[in-house]
Amino acid sequence: MATLDQKITRKERERQEREEKILELARTMLREVGYLGLSMDRIAAEMEYSKGTIYQHFCNKEEIILALANEALEKRLEMFEAAATWSGAETSRDRMAAIGAAAEEFVERYPQHFSVEQIVRSSSIWEKTSEERRQFMQVCEGRCMAIVSGVVREALAQGDLELPAGRSVEDLVFGLWSLNFGAYTIITSSEALEEIGIADPIAALRQSQNFMLDGYRWRPLSSEHDFNETFDQVKREVFGNG
């Protein structure tokens, strides 16, 4: 029985290694030829595998893209968790700024990860993927949002923030999520920002986040604390950037 277990373990390990190679190649292909250029035939030919072998791992190229997106979400979740536990945070708003710095660092460090996440949200792709991988993506997203929600609740408990009547924690979190996702979508897809007067889109996004949280009267306000420095400090201390 022990020998059989070892064979199963080895076989599964080989399967995982092969799957990782497929995903790595697919990531490269997406970068070089885009979604339309990616195909199961092309992957099989490049890896010198039969198409049947590729299909043992993924039923279609949309499933491969979702697997890549899930890898990206796992990485972002890991970065959010590191930011939320940053030892340098003195206030709840420092902690929220740290998570913002993690989101910024994620897009700067892994721009293709973010691009894959955008691609998979197209209904024409999403509808061709498996329920299992869809659920995994939703769980990862939920955990990221739970981290952000936890910081908002911390701010409420500490008296740093008081939500207006009729506004929920989820409303605030959704606003931040929308602001960030929309901004990074534009930043990573547009080459004309400077031409329309946006010389530093990251600085503009930071300022917009500060204005939004100032509007909620989340203390300390950006006029009372240099959150740009907080962002930079987190990127240095938590993510080794600079």
Backbone as JSON, one array per atom type, in Angstrom:
{
  "sequence": "MATLDQKITRKERERQEREEKILELARTMLREVGYLGLSMDRIAAEMEYSKGTIYQHFCNKEEIILALANEALEKRLEMFEAAATWSGAETSRDRMAAIGAAAEEFVERYPQHFSVEQIVRSSSIWEKTSEERRQFMQVCEGRCMAIVSGVVREALAQGDLELPAGRSVEDLVFGLWSLNFGAYTIITSSEALEEIGIADPIAALRQSQNFMLDGYRWRPLSSEHDFNETFDQVKREVFGNG",
  "N": [[0.83, -1.21, 0.0], [1.97, 1.21, 0.75], [3.76, 1.61, -1.3], [2.02, 1.98, -3.47], [0.76, 4.36, -2.64], [2.95, 6.05, -2.81], [3.39, 6.03, -5.56], [1.03, 7.23, -6.47], [1.32, 9.73, -5.31], [3.63, 10.64, -6.58], [2.75, 10.66, -9.22], [0.73, 12.56, -9.09], [2.25, 14.76, -8.4], [3.8, 15.07, -10.7], [1.77, 15.68, -12.47], [0.93, 18.15, -11.46], [3.24, 19.65, -11.9], [3.33, 19.6, -14.68], [1.01, 20.99, -15.25], [1.65, 23.5, -14.23], [3.64, 24.21, -16.04], [2.14, 24.42, -18.37], [0.53, 26.63, -17.72], [2.47, 28.59, -17.39], [3.51, 28.8, -19.97], [1.18, 29.59, -21.3], [0.76, 32.08, -20.13], [2.94, 33.51, -21.14], [2.31, 33.4, -23.87], [-0.09, 34.85, -23.91], [0.89, 37.37, -23.31], [2.46, 37.86, -25.54], [0.94, 37.32, -27.9], [-1.68, 37.77, -27.29], [-5.18, 37.27, -26.3], [-6.69, 36.26, -28.5], [-4.73, 35.02, -29.97], [-3.99, 32.9, -28.45], [-4.24, 29.41, -28.12], [-5.4, 26.01, -27.71], [-4.27, 24.17, -29.45], [-1.93, 25.49, -30.19], [-0.57, 25.67, -27.75], [-0.18, 22.93, -27.2], [1.47, 22.2, -29.37], [3.72, 23.82, -28.92], [4.63, 22.81, -26.49], [5.15, 20.27, -27.16], [3.37, 18.22, -26.62], [0.58, 15.96, -26.8], [-2.67, 17.04, -27.93], [-4.61, 15.88, -26.4], [-3.36, 15.49, -23.94], [-3.12, 18.11, -22.97], [-5.82, 18.72, -22.75], [-6.5, 17.07, -20.67], [-5.89, 18.51, -18.49], [-7.07, 21.07, -18.81], [-10.19, 22.11, -20.03], [-10.65, 23.92, -22.02], [-9.37, 26.97, -23.57], [-10.31, 29.12, -22.17], [-10.59, 28.19, -19.61], [-7.95, 27.94, -18.9], [-7.2, 30.62, -18.84], [-8.77, 31.52, -16.7], [-7.6, 30.04, -14.67], [-5.09, 31.25, -14.62], [-5.9, 33.81, -13.83], [-6.79, 33.22, -11.27], [-4.42, 32.52, -10.02], [-3.28, 35.04, -9.98], [-5.05, 36.39, -8.27], [-4.62, 35.0, -5.91], [-2.01, 35.81, -5.36], [-2.41, 38.57, -5.0], [-4.08, 38.5, -2.76], [-2.32, 37.46, -0.87], [-0.54, 39.62, -0.71], [-2.24, 41.64, 0.25], [-2.82, 40.59, 2.77], [-0.3, 40.72, 3.97], [0.07, 43.49, 3.99], [-2.05, 44.36, 5.62], [-1.27, 43.56, 8.1], [0.89, 45.07, 8.69], [3.44, 46.25, 10.7], [4.08, 48.88, 11.1], [1.85, 50.48, 11.1], [0.05, 53.02, 12.63], [-2.49, 53.94, 12.94], [-5.93, 53.18, 12.06], [-6.4, 54.2, 9.55], [-3.86, 54.37, 8.5], [-3.48, 51.66, 8.15], [-5.35, 51.11, 6.19], [-4.25, 52.62, 4.13], [-1.96, 51.13, 3.77], [-2.97, 48.8, 2.62], [-3.88, 49.9, 0.26], [-1.41, 50.56, -0.82], [-0.46, 48.01, -1.25], [-2.18, 47.12, -3.28], [-1.41, 48.87, -5.28], [1.29, 48.18, -5.59], [0.98, 45.56, -6.47], [-0.14, 45.82, -9.07], [1.9, 47.24, -10.33], [4.06, 45.5, -10.07], [3.15, 43.11, -11.15], [1.9, 43.46, -13.85], [0.76, 41.96, -15.93], [-0.7, 40.02, -14.61], [-2.83, 41.51, -13.63], [-3.99, 42.25, -16.04], [-4.85, 39.78, -17.07], [-6.81, 39.18, -15.22], [-8.7, 41.09, -15.9], [-9.42, 40.23, -18.48], [-10.72, 37.77, -18.02], [-13.09, 38.48, -16.91], [-14.87, 39.04, -18.87], [-18.02, 38.2, -20.15], [-18.28, 36.35, -22.22], [-16.09, 34.75, -21.92], [-16.12, 33.99, -19.2], [-18.45, 32.41, -19.02], [-17.7, 30.03, -20.14], [-16.15, 28.65, -18.4], [-15.24, 26.49, -15.59], [-17.34, 25.64, -12.79], [-16.02, 25.15, -10.42], [-13.54, 26.54, -10.57], [-14.54, 29.1, -10.9], [-15.79, 29.5, -8.43], [-13.55, 29.43, -6.79], [-12.25, 31.78, -7.56], [-14.14, 33.66, -6.72], [-14.09, 33.23, -3.97], [-11.46, 34.04, -3.35], [-11.61, 36.76, -4.07], [-13.55, 37.53, -2.24], [-12.19, 37.17, 0.17], [-10.17, 39.08, -0.05], [-11.73, 41.42, -0.02], [-12.83, 41.11, 2.49], [-10.66, 41.6, 4.13], [-10.25, 44.33, 3.7], [-12.74, 45.3, 4.58], [-12.53, 44.58, 7.24], [-10.65, 46.4, 8.2], [-12.06, 48.77, 7.95], [-14.08, 48.32, 9.82], [-12.52, 48.19, 12.08], [-11.72, 50.86, 12.2], [-14.18, 52.08, 12.75], [-14.72, 50.99, 15.27], [-12.66, 52.09, 16.76], [-13.24, 54.72, 16.71], [-12.22, 56.33, 14.74], [-13.65, 56.73, 12.52], [-16.91, 57.49, 11.39], [-19.72, 56.33, 9.99], [-21.99, 57.82, 7.64], [-25.56, 58.15, 8.05], [-27.43, 55.47, 6.79], [-25.41, 54.48, 5.23], [-23.23, 51.78, 4.62], [-20.58, 49.56, 5.78], [-19.88, 47.97, 3.63], [-20.63, 49.58, 1.5], [-18.69, 51.61, 1.54], [-16.38, 50.09, 1.11], [-16.92, 49.02, -1.42], [-16.88, 51.36, -2.91], [-14.15, 52.09, -2.74], [-13.01, 49.85, -3.96], [-14.1, 50.03, -6.56], [-13.03, 52.48, -7.39], [-10.27, 51.93, -7.39], [-10.05, 49.63, -9.1], [-11.13, 50.59, -11.47], [-9.39, 52.73, -12.03], [-6.89, 51.41, -12.29], [-7.45, 49.79, -14.45], [-7.67, 51.67, -16.51], [-5.11, 52.83, -16.36], [-3.43, 50.68, -17.05], [-4.17, 50.15, -19.63], [-4.28, 52.37, -21.26], [-2.41, 54.55, -23.3], [-2.39, 57.2, -23.54], [-2.63, 58.95, -21.45], [-0.94, 60.97, -20.46], [-1.1, 62.78, -22.52], [-3.61, 63.83, -22.21], [-3.35, 65.32, -19.99], [-2.77, 63.98, -17.6], [-0.2, 63.44, -15.93], [0.93, 61.9, -13.92], [-0.56, 59.23, -13.14], [-0.73, 57.42, -10.99], [-0.2, 58.99, -8.74], [-2.4, 60.65, -8.96], [-4.45, 58.82, -8.48], [-3.9, 58.06, -5.83], [-4.39, 60.52, -4.59], [-7.13, 60.79, -5.13], [-8.17, 58.66, -3.67], [-7.54, 59.55, -1.11], [-9.11, 61.88, -0.99], [-11.64, 60.73, -1.1], [-11.75, 59.21, 1.31], [-11.29, 61.25, 3.12], [-13.66, 62.59, 2.72], [-15.41, 60.93, 4.02], [-14.69, 61.57, 6.52], [-12.67, 60.17, 7.78], [-10.35, 59.81, 10.12], [-6.78, 60.0, 10.77], [-7.15, 62.96, 8.74], [-6.12, 63.6, 5.32], [-4.95, 66.04, 5.28], [-3.8, 66.18, 7.68], [-1.95, 64.24, 7.87], [0.73, 62.66, 6.14], [-0.03, 60.69, 3.74], [1.02, 59.85, 1.36], [3.67, 59.38, 1.95], [3.24, 57.28, 3.7], [2.29, 55.29, 1.94], [4.63, 54.94, 0.37], [6.41, 54.09, 2.33], [5.3, 51.65, 3.15], [5.58, 50.2, 0.78], [8.32, 50.03, 0.68], [9.03, 48.76, 3.15], [7.37, 46.51, 3.47], [7.19, 45.29, 0.96], [9.66, 45.52, -0.18], [10.32, 47.42, -2.1], [12.29, 49.74, -3.42]],
  "CA": [[0.0, 0.0, 0.0], [2.84, 2.38, 0.82], [4.32, 1.81, -2.64], [0.95, 2.55, -4.27], [0.61, 5.75, -2.23], [4.07, 6.81, -3.34], [3.16, 6.19, -7.0], [-0.02, 8.23, -6.64], [1.89, 11.03, -4.96], [4.54, 11.04, -7.65], [1.94, 10.95, -10.41], [0.06, 13.84, -8.88], [3.27, 15.81, -8.46], [4.12, 15.25, -12.11], [0.62, 16.35, -13.07], [0.99, 19.54, -11.03], [4.36, 20.29, -12.59], [2.93, 19.77, -16.08], [0.01, 22.06, -15.27], [2.37, 24.76, -14.04], [4.31, 24.52, -17.3], [1.09, 24.87, -19.3], [0.12, 27.98, -17.34], [3.58, 29.51, -17.65], [3.54, 29.03, -21.41], [-0.01, 30.37, -21.66], [0.99, 33.45, -19.69], [3.84, 34.1, -22.13], [1.56, 33.56, -25.12], [-1.03, 35.97, -23.74], [1.66, 38.61, -23.37], [3.04, 38.05, -26.87], [-0.02, 37.27, -29.01], [-3.01, 38.13, -26.82], [-6.2, 36.24, -26.11], [-7.07, 35.65, -29.77], [-3.63, 34.19, -30.45], [-3.83, 31.74, -27.56], [-5.08, 28.27, -28.5], [-4.99, 24.72, -27.17], [-3.37, 23.59, -30.45], [-0.64, 26.18, -30.12], [0.07, 25.25, -26.5], [0.24, 21.54, -27.38], [2.6, 22.17, -30.29], [4.88, 24.45, -28.27], [5.11, 21.94, -25.41], [5.38, 18.95, -27.75], [2.43, 17.3, -26.01], [-0.63, 15.76, -27.58], [-3.78, 17.88, -27.47], [-5.3, 15.14, -25.35], [-2.68, 15.74, -22.66], [-3.51, 19.45, -22.54], [-7.23, 18.67, -22.36], [-6.61, 16.39, -19.37], [-5.73, 19.55, -17.47], [-7.98, 22.19, -19.04], [-11.15, 21.73, -21.07], [-10.59, 24.93, -23.08], [-8.42, 28.03, -23.25], [-10.93, 30.0, -21.18], [-10.27, 27.61, -18.31], [-6.55, 28.3, -18.65], [-7.17, 32.03, -18.48], [-9.3, 31.65, -15.35], [-6.57, 29.51, -13.76], [-4.1, 32.32, -14.49], [-6.5, 34.87, -13.02], [-6.83, 32.77, -9.88], [-3.06, 32.67, -9.51], [-3.1, 36.46, -9.72], [-5.84, 36.74, -7.09], [-3.92, 34.44, -4.74], [-0.87, 36.68, -5.09], [-2.91, 39.82, -4.43], [-4.54, 38.21, -1.4], [-1.11, 37.35, -0.05], [-0.02, 40.97, -0.51], [-3.19, 42.33, 1.12], [-2.64, 40.07, 4.13], [0.95, 41.28, 4.48], [-0.14, 44.92, 4.23], [-2.99, 44.56, 6.72], [-0.58, 43.27, 9.37], [2.1, 45.9, 8.74], [3.7, 46.67, 12.08], [4.28, 50.32, 11.18], [0.58, 51.2, 11.12], [-0.29, 53.62, 13.92], [-3.93, 54.19, 12.96], [-6.68, 52.36, 11.1], [-6.24, 54.76, 8.2], [-2.55, 53.89, 8.06], [-3.64, 50.28, 7.7], [-6.04, 51.16, 4.9], [-3.26, 53.1, 3.17], [-1.06, 50.01, 3.51], [-3.63, 47.93, 1.65], [-3.82, 50.63, -1.01], [-0.05, 50.41, -1.33], [-0.36, 46.63, -1.74], [-2.87, 47.09, -4.58], [-0.55, 49.6, -6.21], [2.48, 47.36, -5.83], [0.56, 44.38, -7.24], [-0.29, 46.18, -10.48], [3.21, 47.63, -10.84], [4.95, 44.34, -10.11], [2.57, 42.04, -11.97], [0.9, 44.08, -14.73], [0.04, 40.99, -16.74], [-1.67, 39.39, -13.72], [-4.02, 42.35, -13.61], [-4.6, 42.18, -17.37], [-5.55, 38.49, -17.16], [-8.02, 39.3, -14.41], [-9.66, 41.85, -16.69], [-9.88, 39.4, -19.6], [-11.61, 36.68, -17.6], [-14.39, 39.03, -16.49], [-15.77, 39.09, -20.03], [-19.04, 37.14, -20.04], [-18.04, 35.33, -23.24], [-15.06, 33.86, -21.38], [-16.58, 33.49, -17.9], [-19.48, 31.39, -19.19], [-17.1, 28.78, -20.64], [-15.26, 28.12, -17.37], [-15.84, 25.54, -14.66], [-17.9, 26.17, -11.54], [-15.0, 25.03, -9.37], [-12.59, 27.66, -10.66], [-15.29, 30.33, -10.64], [-15.97, 29.63, -6.98], [-12.25, 29.76, -6.21], [-12.03, 33.21, -7.81], [-15.05, 34.42, -5.87], [-13.59, 33.11, -2.6], [-10.29, 34.91, -3.24], [-12.09, 38.14, -4.06], [-14.24, 37.76, -0.98], [-11.21, 37.29, 1.25], [-9.55, 40.4, -0.2], [-12.68, 42.43, 0.44], [-12.99, 40.94, 3.94], [-9.53, 42.28, 4.77], [-10.55, 45.77, 3.65], [-13.89, 45.53, 5.47], [-12.05, 44.47, 8.61], [-9.99, 47.65, 8.57], [-13.13, 49.77, 8.13], [-14.73, 48.03, 11.11], [-11.55, 48.61, 13.1], [-11.82, 52.33, 12.28], [-15.45, 52.39, 13.44], [-14.58, 50.6, 16.68], [-11.7, 52.97, 17.41], [-13.72, 56.1, 16.65], [-11.56, 57.09, 13.68], [-14.59, 56.86, 11.4], [-18.34, 57.33, 11.68], [-20.41, 56.3, 8.69], [-23.25, 58.57, 7.57], [-26.78, 57.34, 8.13], [-27.79, 54.79, 5.55], [-24.22, 53.97, 4.55], [-22.7, 50.58, 5.26], [-19.17, 49.24, 5.56], [-19.77, 47.44, 2.28], [-20.71, 50.72, 0.57], [-17.38, 52.26, 1.51], [-15.44, 49.15, 0.49], [-17.22, 48.96, -2.85], [-16.39, 52.6, -3.51], [-12.7, 51.98, -2.88], [-12.75, 48.81, -4.96], [-14.44, 50.58, -7.87], [-12.06, 53.53, -7.7], [-8.99, 51.31, -7.71], [-10.12, 48.75, -10.27], [-11.33, 51.43, -12.65], [-8.17, 53.49, -12.31], [-5.84, 50.53, -12.79], [-7.85, 49.36, -15.79], [-7.29, 52.75, -17.42], [-3.66, 53.0, -16.33], [-2.75, 49.58, -17.74], [-4.64, 49.97, -21.01], [-4.22, 53.62, -22.03], [-1.09, 55.15, -23.5], [-2.6, 58.62, -23.87], [-2.99, 59.71, -20.25], [-0.14, 62.2, -20.37], [-1.58, 63.7, -23.55], [-4.83, 64.5, -21.75], [-3.05, 66.09, -18.8], [-2.55, 63.17, -16.4], [1.22, 63.1, -16.02], [1.25, 60.88, -12.92], [-1.85, 58.64, -12.78], [-0.68, 56.8, -9.67], [-0.35, 60.08, -7.78], [-3.8, 61.1, -9.05], [-5.28, 57.81, -7.81], [-3.68, 58.22, -4.38], [-5.1, 61.72, -4.16], [-8.57, 60.52, -5.19], [-8.49, 57.83, -2.51], [-7.5, 60.41, 0.07], [-10.3, 62.74, -1.02], [-12.81, 59.91, -0.77], [-11.74, 58.88, 2.74], [-11.5, 62.53, 3.82], [-15.09, 62.87, 2.63], [-16.04, 60.15, 5.08], [-14.12, 62.09, 7.78], [-11.86, 59.11, 8.39], [-9.17, 60.46, 10.68], [-6.46, 61.39, 10.45], [-7.38, 63.42, 7.38], [-4.88, 63.71, 4.55], [-4.35, 67.33, 5.61], [-3.16, 66.02, 8.99], [-0.97, 63.16, 7.8], [1.27, 62.46, 4.79], [-0.29, 59.31, 3.35], [1.95, 59.49, 0.28], [4.83, 58.79, 2.62], [2.81, 55.98, 4.21], [2.32, 54.38, 0.79], [6.02, 54.65, 0.0], [7.01, 53.35, 3.43], [4.8, 50.27, 3.06], [6.19, 49.54, -0.38], [9.71, 49.73, 1.04], [9.19, 47.87, 4.3], [6.62, 45.25, 3.33], [7.38, 44.66, -0.34], [11.04, 45.65, -0.62], [10.39, 48.27, -3.29], [13.02, 50.96, -3.15]],
  "C": [[0.86, 1.26, 0.0], [3.41, 2.7, -0.56], [3.29, 2.45, -3.56], [0.75, 4.02, -3.95], [1.72, 6.62, -2.82], [3.9, 7.07, -4.84], [2.11, 7.26, -7.27], [0.53, 9.62, -6.37], [2.81, 11.54, -6.06], [3.78, 11.43, -8.91], [1.25, 12.3, -10.28], [1.05, 15.0, -8.95], [3.66, 16.11, -9.91], [3.0, 15.99, -12.84], [0.64, 17.84, -12.73], [2.1, 20.3, -11.75], [4.02, 20.56, -14.05], [1.93, 20.92, -16.2], [0.67, 23.42, -15.1], [3.09, 25.18, -15.32], [3.32, 25.03, -18.34], [0.72, 26.32, -19.0], [1.23, 28.99, -17.62], [3.67, 29.83, -19.14], [2.36, 29.88, -21.85], [0.15, 31.83, -21.26], [1.9, 34.19, -20.69], [3.11, 34.36, -23.44], [0.58, 34.73, -25.03], [-0.31, 37.3, -23.88], [2.1, 38.9, -24.81], [2.01, 38.13, -27.99], [-1.45, 37.56, -28.59], [-3.98, 36.97, -26.75], [-6.54, 35.53, -27.41], [-5.98, 34.74, -30.32], [-3.39, 32.95, -29.62], [-4.76, 30.63, -28.01], [-4.53, 26.99, -27.88], [-4.01, 24.05, -28.14], [-1.97, 24.19, -30.34], [0.14, 25.78, -28.86], [0.62, 23.84, -26.65], [1.48, 21.46, -28.27], [3.86, 22.72, -29.65], [5.48, 23.54, -27.21], [5.46, 20.54, -25.9], [4.6, 17.87, -26.99], [1.3, 17.06, -27.0], [-1.71, 16.71, -27.06], [-4.54, 17.2, -26.34], [-4.69, 15.37, -23.99], [-3.07, 17.11, -22.12], [-4.95, 19.44, -22.04], [-7.45, 17.89, -21.07], [-6.52, 17.4, -18.23], [-6.78, 20.65, -17.59], [-8.91, 21.85, -20.21], [-11.18, 22.73, -22.23], [-9.63, 26.04, -22.67], [-8.98, 29.01, -22.24], [-10.63, 29.51, -19.77], [-8.83, 27.92, -17.93], [-6.46, 29.75, -18.18], [-7.7, 32.24, -17.06], [-8.3, 31.12, -14.33], [-5.47, 30.55, -13.55], [-4.63, 33.47, -13.63], [-6.52, 34.48, -11.55], [-5.45, 32.82, -9.24], [-2.8, 34.13, -9.14], [-3.83, 36.87, -8.44], [-5.19, 36.2, -5.82], [-2.74, 35.33, -4.36], [-1.33, 38.0, -4.47], [-3.41, 39.62, -3.01], [-3.37, 38.12, -0.44], [-0.55, 38.74, 0.27], [-0.94, 41.79, 0.39], [-3.0, 41.89, 2.57], [-1.37, 40.63, 4.76], [0.78, 42.75, 4.83], [-1.01, 45.17, 5.45], [-2.35, 44.31, 8.08], [0.72, 44.05, 9.5], [2.28, 46.49, 10.13], [3.86, 48.18, 12.22], [3.0, 51.13, 11.23], [0.27, 51.72, 12.52], [-1.78, 53.87, 14.06], [-4.62, 53.25, 11.97], [-6.52, 52.9, 9.68], [-4.86, 54.45, 7.65], [-2.69, 52.48, 7.48], [-4.36, 50.23, 6.35], [-5.09, 51.65, 3.81], [-2.29, 51.98, 2.8], [-1.66, 49.05, 2.5], [-3.66, 48.59, 0.28], [-2.45, 50.52, -1.65], [0.16, 49.01, -1.88], [-1.01, 46.5, -3.11], [-2.02, 47.76, -5.65], [0.67, 48.77, -6.59], [2.15, 46.14, -6.69], [0.5, 44.71, -8.73], [1.06, 46.56, -11.09], [4.14, 46.43, -11.01], [4.46, 43.26, -11.07], [1.51, 42.61, -12.93], [0.12, 43.07, -15.54], [-0.99, 40.23, -15.9], [-2.97, 40.19, -13.74], [-4.74, 42.29, -14.95], [-5.39, 40.9, -17.55], [-6.85, 38.54, -16.38], [-9.1, 40.08, -15.16], [-10.27, 41.0, -17.81], [-10.94, 38.42, -19.15], [-12.98, 37.19, -17.18], [-15.35, 39.22, -17.66], [-16.74, 37.92, -19.97], [-18.8, 36.03, -21.05], [-16.97, 34.33, -22.81], [-15.56, 33.19, -20.1], [-17.55, 32.33, -18.05], [-18.93, 30.05, -19.67], [-16.2, 28.11, -19.6], [-16.01, 27.24, -16.38], [-16.33, 26.23, -13.39], [-16.86, 26.16, -10.44], [-14.04, 26.21, -9.4], [-13.29, 29.0, -10.47], [-15.44, 30.56, -9.14], [-14.66, 30.0, -6.31], [-11.96, 31.25, -6.37], [-12.89, 34.05, -6.88], [-14.61, 34.38, -4.41], [-12.39, 34.03, -2.39], [-10.69, 36.38, -3.19], [-12.74, 38.48, -2.73], [-13.28, 37.94, 0.18], [-10.46, 38.62, 1.18], [-10.46, 41.49, 0.35], [-12.91, 42.33, 1.95], [-11.86, 41.62, 4.7], [-9.79, 43.78, 4.82], [-11.7, 46.11, 4.59], [-13.46, 45.49, 6.93], [-11.38, 45.74, 9.09], [-11.03, 48.76, 8.78], [-13.81, 49.55, 9.48], [-13.81, 48.39, 12.28], [-11.62, 50.12, 13.3], [-13.08, 52.76, 13.02], [-15.32, 52.12, 14.93], [-13.67, 51.56, 17.44], [-12.15, 54.43, 17.4], [-13.03, 56.96, 15.63], [-12.53, 57.45, 12.56], [-16.02, 56.7, 11.92], [-19.09, 57.42, 10.36], [-21.69, 57.13, 8.73], [-24.44, 57.63, 7.65], [-27.09, 56.74, 6.77], [-26.62, 54.25, 4.76], [-23.65, 52.8, 5.33], [-21.2, 50.45, 5.02], [-18.95, 48.8, 4.12], [-19.84, 48.54, 1.22], [-19.34, 51.38, 0.41], [-16.37, 51.38, 0.78], [-15.66, 49.07, -1.02], [-16.74, 50.22, -3.57], [-14.89, 52.57, -3.74], [-12.32, 50.98, -3.97], [-12.98, 49.36, -6.37], [-13.41, 51.61, -8.32], [-10.74, 52.92, -8.15], [-9.04, 50.48, -8.99], [-10.28, 49.57, -11.54], [-10.07, 52.17, -13.03], [-7.08, 52.59, -12.89], [-6.17, 49.97, -14.17], [-7.43, 50.4, -16.82], [-5.77, 52.88, -17.51], [-2.95, 51.93, -17.15], [-3.16, 49.42, -19.2], [-4.53, 51.22, -21.87], [-2.8, 54.16, -22.11], [-1.19, 56.66, -23.71], [-2.88, 59.48, -22.65], [-2.22, 61.02, -20.16], [-0.64, 63.24, -21.37], [-2.84, 64.43, -23.12], [-4.63, 65.16, -20.38], [-2.84, 65.32, -17.53], [-1.13, 62.65, -16.46], [1.6, 61.97, -15.07], [-0.05, 60.24, -12.44], [-1.87, 57.98, -11.41], [-0.86, 57.85, -8.59], [-1.79, 60.58, -7.77], [-4.73, 60.12, -8.35], [-5.12, 57.92, -6.3], [-4.47, 59.41, -3.86], [-6.61, 61.49, -4.14], [-9.01, 59.64, -4.02], [-8.51, 58.66, -1.23], [-8.73, 61.31, 0.14], [-11.55, 61.96, -0.62], [-12.87, 59.63, 0.73], [-11.85, 60.14, 3.6], [-12.98, 62.89, 3.82], [-15.9, 62.11, 3.66], [-15.6, 60.61, 6.47], [-13.37, 61.0, 8.53], [-10.54, 59.73, 8.83], [-8.02, 59.47, 10.9], [-6.73, 61.72, 8.98], [-6.05, 63.54, 6.64], [-4.2, 65.06, 4.76], [-3.59, 67.27, 6.93], [-2.04, 64.98, 8.97], [-0.54, 62.96, 6.36], [1.09, 60.99, 4.38], [0.52, 58.89, 2.13], [3.19, 58.83, 0.86], [4.47, 57.42, 3.19], [2.84, 54.93, 3.1], [3.75, 53.96, 0.48], [6.71, 53.81, 1.07], [6.58, 51.88, 3.39], [5.46, 49.53, 1.91], [7.65, 49.2, -0.12], [9.78, 48.61, 2.07], [8.51, 46.52, 4.13], [6.98, 44.52, 2.04], [8.78, 44.86, -0.94], [11.22, 46.47, -1.88], [11.1, 49.57, -2.93], [13.82, 50.88, -1.87]]
}
